[in-house]
């Protein structure tokens, strides 16, 4: 399996580039593009996410978000990436590895979102393939977990396509869109087959 292209001296500086997309850590200067794609996609994203705070798209909120991401990187507890299209630099969405557990677990949780104009074009498949390779081959993870709402057929299909197996059902697992909601639980192991990265 081909490894992602890595740039940067530390894991938190990693830039993953392959095929049509680049994954890179968010920076403060991304606020305007990030806010635009999130605002444009608000109705598309809101049913699947925690309730947006009143200031969700402000520069101040984005600064807090980026600071939190970088703190997680320093602590080794999470890695967040923006998905950028190589052809024109468009910001498409984001993907995160969070809640990294070392020791006997070597596991992390996968999260992702994509702007509505870019959905169902294969970009998230590319991004997940890339971040899984990074998690397993560079970070030494053994297991990556993910969860989705039972009626989120697109997310469920995506996870199965990417090699995840459904392992359980968690009642009132996360507070999504203002209410505690059940989730399907998925996972993929380092030894499981997964799609090849795009060239």
Secondary structure, DSSP 8 states (H G I E B T S, - for coil): ----B--SSSGGG-EEEETTEEEE---GGGHHHHHHHHHHTHHHHHTTSS---TTTTSHHHHHHHHHHHHHHHHHTS-EEEEEEETTT--EEEEEEEEEEE-TTT-EEEEEEEE-GGGTTSSHHHHHHHHHHHIIIIIS--SEEEEEE-TT-HHHHHHHHHTT-EEEEEEEEEEEETTEEEEEEEEEEETTS-------
